[in-house]
Amino acid sequence: MSEEELQSRGETRSHRPTSKAFREFMASGWGPRAQTLPDRSPAADYLAARHARVTERFPGDRVVIPAGTLKVRSNDTDYRFRAHSAFAHMTGLGGELEPDSVLVIEPDGEATLYFQPRASRTSEQFYADARYGEFWVGARPSIEEMEAQTGLRCAPIASLRDALAKDAGLVKLRVVRGCDTQVEAMVDEVRTEASLPIDKPMDDALAEHLSEIRLTKDAFEIAEMERAVAVTKTGFEEIIKALPRAVEHPRGERVIEGAFAAIAREEGNGLGYETIAAAGNHANTLHWMDNSGPVPAGALVLVDAGAEVDSLYTADITRTLPVSGKFSEVQARVYQAVLDAAEASLAEAAKPGARFKDLHTAAMRVLAARLEEWGILPVSADESLSPQGEHHRRWMPHGTSHHLGLDVHDCAQAKAELYKGALLEPGMIFTIEPGLYFRADDLTVPEEYRGIGVRIEDDVVIEADGTPRRLSEDIPRTIADVEAWMAQVQGR
């Protein structure tokens, strides 16, 4: 069966009229459009500096950054659109705006946004195109409206190929791969016609640099992260309100997940990543996202969740809550050890000359010492902390920190020396998230610890003076504060 035959089957449920009379009638009788242009985006004032960092690294090159395309969820339905992070960073566009758009940064630094502007209401696209048609997806912006919002020069996507081919034999092309195969093919075709090599390592270098640019955030980005954390706090409070219902529900973890998701969608763009709502022993599965289990009254529930605001910046917070509202003695002992590790990591970040990798080392020292104190480590803390030991990592197998921003694991394509080995610099935003995980079937730990999993995660920014600040300071984290917070939110 041909591709055309398969595509035609998608039209079997369609009853769209095709008569000339319908088309003429459909094109008439519409009122005038509003003439007010949208407000300029707060991100617009920061874009030129971001573009300059691209042209400084790749002088004389034409850089192509696609937004990405809609992705099929099932049959003829799509997932919600979410732009590639490099595109969002370089255009300031967020929400679900502009699938199939492309930003081109010219060798002189001038940037043009190519997108599909709305069609006239006299066109067939207006009522018949399910991807772009106004009847289907709402009114798309005009060129003038998009320019007013972004502060960028804008042009129809139909003119993209000519723009890429201009001076192609003299100007090298670089494209972000992996998000729009049609744009990649267009770039490669232009390269071939201009006798330029299809240089994927050159493209990889672009993706790497676009990731590294985001290692430090500007004032707009920091403000957006503060908003994301504030929405996330509200989501956690909704979780606390929902805990009594979660205890009564056979899939109480889903109650917790849903409570947070509602706030994230109402107050922001949605979830920054899939929520982990892990009660009891499920907390010891690091990426427990099935969230299908019950929430026992005496258990702890580990919730790792972050709201993504409309600009696509996301928080990433973990709190481990006592379902009853009070920690047991053993739960509190484990919790305090993790909290002390988090505090040690933050204190390390405040030291002059601290490097990103030092945050993890500081947390591990605390956890290894507690495990030795409790008689769980089979060797001394010092031996375990040596490269030949690392026994303590059985109960803390993940890293303590990662960068955060447009992606929950932001800047992931950056070179290691600019990520793990980097000096902490003003504008860096990252997590601090130590944990201890004692699986229910772990016979190496005393029975009283088995089934307890604790993680505490905060979002931190390095201020202009080099000091760290917890963006999530207002989300309670000490034992006393968590218990008081839960009582206050639940009205007890």
C-alpha positions, 0 to 999 in steps of 0.5 A, spaced: 500 500 500 502 506 498 503 512 502 498 516 499 493 510 500 495 510 507 494 518 508 487 518 504 484 513 509 485 519 514 480 522 511 475 517 511 471 520 517 471 527 514 465 530 511 468 537 509 464 540 503 467 541 497 462 545 493 464 552 489 458 555 493 460 553 500 467 555 498 464 562 496 460 562 502 465 560 507 470 566 505 464 571 506 461 575 512 466 575 517 467 581 521 474 585 521 480 583 525 482 587 532 488 592 530 491 592 536 498 589 536 501 584 542 505 587 547 513 586 546 515 580 550 520 581 556 525 576 553 525 581 547 530 585 550 535 579 552 535 576 545 541 580 541 546 578 547 544 571 546 545 571 538 551 575 539 554 569 543 552 565 537 556 569 532 562 570 536 563 563 537 561 561 529 563 568 525 561 568 518 556 562 519 549 562 518 546 558 524 539 555 523 535 553 529 528 549 528 523 550 533 521 542 532 514 539 529 508 537 532 509 529 534 504 524 533 501 521 539 496 516 536 493 516 529 491 523 527 492 526 534 498 530 536 502 531 543 502 538 545 507 542 542 513 544 546 519 548 542 526 545 542 530 549 548 535 552 543 529 555 539 525 558 545 532 561 548 534 564 542 526 567 540 523 568 547 517 564 545 514 559 549 507 556 551 505 552 545 507 557 539 509 556 532 511 549 531 515 548 524 518 555 525 525 556 524 530 562 527 536 563 522 542 568 525 546 571 519 553 572 519 552 579 521 548 577 527 541 579 524 536 574 526 530 572 522 524 568 525 521 564 519 514 561 521 507 560 518 503 566 518 495 566 518 492 565 512 486 570 509 479 567 511 478 567 503 483 561 503 482 554 503 487 553 509 482 558 513 477 552 514 480 546 511 487 545 514 487 542 521 495 543 522 494 551 521 487 553 519 484 558 524 478 554 524 482 548 527 487 551 531 485 558 532 488 565 529 495 564 528 499 571 528 501 575 522 508 577 521 506 584 524 504 581 530 510 576 531 515 582 530 511 586 535 511 580 540 518 578 539 522 584 537 525 580 531 525 580 524 519 575 521 518 572 514 514 567 512 516 560 512 515 559 505 521 564 504 526 560 508 529 556 502 531 562 498 534 565 505 538 559 506 541 558 499 543 566 499 551 566 498 551 558 500 558 557 496 561 563 501 557 562 507 557 555 511 551 553 514 550 550 521 543 547 523 541 544 530 539 536 528 534 532 531 528 536 531 526 537 524 528 532 519 525 537 513 529 543 515 535 538 516 534 536 509 533 543 506 540 545 509 543 539 507 540 540 500 543 547 500 550 544 502 550 539 496 548 544 491 553 549 493 558 543 494 559 544 501 560 538 505 554 535 510 558 536 516 555 533 522 560 534 527 560 542 525 552 541 527 554 538 533 558 543 535 553 548 534 548 544 539 554 544 544 555 551 544 547 553 544 547 548 550 553 552 554 550 559 553 545 557 557 550 555 563 549 562 566 542 565 566 540 573 565 535 577 569 529 575 565 531 567 566 532 568 573 525 571 574 522 566 570 525 561 574 523 564 581 516 564 578 516 557 576 518 555 583 512 559 586 507 555 582 511 549 584 510 551 591 502 552 590 502 545 587 506 542 593 500 545 597 495 542 593 498 535 594 498 536 602 491 538 601 489 532 597 493 527 602 487 525 606 484 523 600 490 520 597 490 515 603 483 513 602 484 511 594 487 505 592 491 509 587 493 514 592 499 516 588 495 518 582 491 523 587 498 526 588 500 527 581 493 529 579 493 535 584 500 537 582 498 537 575 492 541 575 496 547 579 502 546 574 497 547 568 492 552 571 498 557 573 503 555 568 504 551 561 504 545 565 509 540 568 516 541 567 517 533 567 513 527 569 511 527 576 514 522 581 509 521 587 512 515 590 510 512 597 513 508 602 518 503 598 516 506 591 521 512 593 527 507 593 525 507 585 529 513 583 524 514 577 518 512 579 513 515 575 508 510 574 504 513 581 500 507 581 500 505 588 497 506 595 499 512 600 499 508 607 497 513 613 504 512 616 509 512 610 513 517 607 511 520 600 517 522 596 514 527 591 519 530 585 515 535 581 516 542 577 512 547 574 514 549 567 511 556 566 509 559 559 516 561 558 518 554 558 523 555 564 521 549 569 522 548 577 525 542 580 523 540 587 523 534 591 520 534 598 519 528 602 512 528 606 510 524 612 503 522 610 500 522 617 503 530 618 509 527 623 515 524 622 517 517 626 523 517 630 527 513 624 524 517 618 526 523 622 533 520 623 534 519 615 531 525 613 535 529 618 541 526 615 539 528 608 538 535 610 544 536 613 548 533 606 544 538 602 546 544 607 553 542 606 553 542 599 550 549 599 555 551 604 560 548 599 557 553 593 559 559 598 566 558 598 570 562 593 573 558 587 568 552 588 566 548 582 560 544 580 563 537 582 564 540 589 557 540 591 556 532 590 563 531 594 560 535 600 554 531 600 557 525 600 562 526 606 555 527 610 552 521 608 558 517 609 559 519 616 552 518 618 552 511 615 558 509 618 555 512 625 549 507 624 553 501 623 550 500 616 557 502 612 561 495 611 568 500 612 569 506 615 567 513 612 574 515 609 575 508 606 568 509 603 569 516 600 576 513 597 575 512 589 577 504 591 571 504 596 564 508 594 560 503 598 556 509 601 553 510 593 549 503 594 544 508 598 545 514 594 547 512 587 545 518 583 548 525 583 547 531 587 546 536 582 544 538 575 543 545 571 536 547 571 532 552 566 529 551 560 530 543 561 529 540 567 536 537 566 539 543 562 545 544 558 546 537 558 550 537 551 555 542 554 562 539 555 564 536 561 569 541 563 564 547 562 559 543 566 562 538 572 568 541 572 566 548 572 567 554 577 561 556 580 559 563 576 554 568 577 547 566 573 548 559 574 542 555 576 542 548 579 539 543 584 542 540 590 538 534 591 542 528 596 538 522 598 538 516 602 534 510 599 533 503 603 530 498 599 525 494 603 529 488 600 536 490 602 538 485 607 545 489 609 541 495 613 537 494 619 530 492 619 527 499 621 530 503 615 528 498 610 523 501 605 524 508 607 527 513 601 528 520 602 530 526 597 530 533 598 531 537 592 532 545 592 533 550 586 539 554 587 542 561 583 549 564 584 548 571 585 552 577 582 556 577 588 558 569 588 554 567 593 548 562 593 541 563 594 536 558 594 530 560 590 526 555 593 527 558 600 520 559 601 518 551 600 519 548 608 524 543 608 526 542 616 523 537 620 519 542 624 517 547 618 515 541 614 510 538 620 508 546 621 507 547 614 502 541 613 498 542 619 497 549 617 495 547 609 491 542 612 487 546 617 489 542 623 
